[in-house]
Amino acid sequence: MTDRVDAAARLRELPARAVPDPDAPTDQDGSLSPIRAVTRQIAFDPGGWTPQRAAKIAELFDGLAPQWGERSGPQRRAALTDALERGEVHASVCVEVGSGTGTFTEVLARRFETVLAVDLSLEMLRRAPATVGTRLWADAARLPMGDGSVDAVVLVNMFLFADELARVLRPGGAVVWVSSLGPRTPIYLAPVEVLEALGPGWSGVASAWGEATWCVARR
Ligand SMILES: C[S@@+](CC[C@H](N)C(=O)[O-])C[C@H]1O[C@@H](n2cnc3c(N)ncnc32)[C@H](O)[C@@H]1O
């Protein structure tokens, strides 16, 4: 709990922007999803990510890929834009980790010179637009980027591989964490948990946009 208190001291909360989201499902409580426990394990116990687990997760999302595009509307993209603007994210090279079918890649491609969209699921990547950013089939636990070569890493509804993000980001580079359904997002960490998982050298700002919550963290 000391780590959590310490992380809270490094987090500045900005006022929430309350915008009703007509796309938000009302029948979903992500906190009950089994994937929530996996999310916490990956963030706080990196040894929990094994080849077997990677294969299972890839299979899961391969199966979800055909319907994935139906989940998102403009409201979700607006929450990411809010995080980038109020989080003051300025980047040339941006990596989107867990980019899925590319819902958020176009928001990033409009703002940043180079956008690398990384996903473990080939079926997700195959459905993402080929002309927006550069799609990469890779595991976020072993990103195909050099140390300190990236200005911003964006994760929307994705697992947090803290050590690997820290490795590829340049000093002062930003981790952008967005949970589209706030605490109801199945793959969810509260902003304070994101800072706790990243570790003592990190601080950040956090807020909410409609139902979404976000955090922008830097070293
Ligand atoms: C909940 S989906 C979110 C997709 C997209 N960001 C969105 O919100 O629409 C999580 C995505 O992360 C991908 N993913 C899961 N584990 C990954 C890993 N270790 N490396 C790269 N991508 C991963 C999944 O294949 C899936 O596309």
PDBQT file of the ligand as one rigid body, heavy atoms in Angstrom, charges set to zero:
ROOT
HETATM    1  C1  LIG A 301      -9.021  -4.850 -25.708  1.00  0.00    +0.000 C 
HETATM    2  S1  LIG A 301      -8.210  -4.864 -27.244  1.00  0.00    +0.000 S 
HETATM    3  C2  LIG A 301      -8.037  -3.142 -27.586  1.00  0.00    +0.000 C 
HETATM    4  C3  LIG A 301      -7.835  -2.836 -29.038  1.00  0.00    +0.000 C 
HETATM    5  C4  LIG A 301      -7.834  -1.333 -29.356  1.00  0.00    +0.000 C 
HETATM    6  N1  LIG A 301      -6.821  -0.623 -28.628  1.00  0.00    +0.000 N 
HETATM    7  C5  LIG A 301      -9.196  -0.783 -29.034  1.00  0.00    +0.000 C 
HETATM    8  O1  LIG A 301      -9.393  -0.240 -27.942  1.00  0.00    +0.000 OA
HETATM    9  O2  LIG A 301     -10.078  -0.944 -29.885  1.00  0.00    +0.000 OA
HETATM   10  C6  LIG A 301      -6.565  -5.321 -26.775  1.00  0.00    +0.000 C 
HETATM   11  C7  LIG A 301      -5.658  -5.477 -27.969  1.00  0.00    +0.000 C 
HETATM   12  O3  LIG A 301      -4.350  -5.701 -27.494  1.00  0.00    +0.000 OA
HETATM   13  C8  LIG A 301      -3.774  -6.762 -28.208  1.00  0.00    +0.000 C 
HETATM   14  N2  LIG A 301      -2.751  -7.380 -27.347  1.00  0.00    +0.000 N 
HETATM   15  C9  LIG A 301      -2.938  -8.125 -26.246  1.00  0.00    +0.000 A 
HETATM   16  N3  LIG A 301      -1.765  -8.507 -25.722  1.00  0.00    +0.000 NA
HETATM   17  C10 LIG A 301      -0.808  -7.985 -26.527  1.00  0.00    +0.000 A 
HETATM   18  C11 LIG A 301       0.604  -8.030 -26.515  1.00  0.00    +0.000 A 
HETATM   19  N4  LIG A 301       1.282  -8.696 -25.583  1.00  0.00    +0.000 N 
HETATM   20  N5  LIG A 301       1.261  -7.375 -27.493  1.00  0.00    +0.000 NA
HETATM   21  C12 LIG A 301       0.596  -6.695 -28.461  1.00  0.00    +0.000 A 
HETATM   22  N6  LIG A 301      -0.743  -6.631 -28.513  1.00  0.00    +0.000 NA
HETATM   23  C13 LIG A 301      -1.441  -7.266 -27.568  1.00  0.00    +0.000 A 
HETATM   24  C14 LIG A 301      -4.935  -7.671 -28.548  1.00  0.00    +0.000 C 
HETATM   25  O4  LIG A 301      -4.649  -8.520 -29.634  1.00  0.00    +0.000 OA
HETATM   26  C15 LIG A 301      -6.026  -6.654 -28.854  1.00  0.00    +0.000 C 
HETATM   27  O5  LIG A 301      -6.027  -6.268 -30.198  1.00  0.00    +0.000 OA
ENDROOT
TORSDOF 0
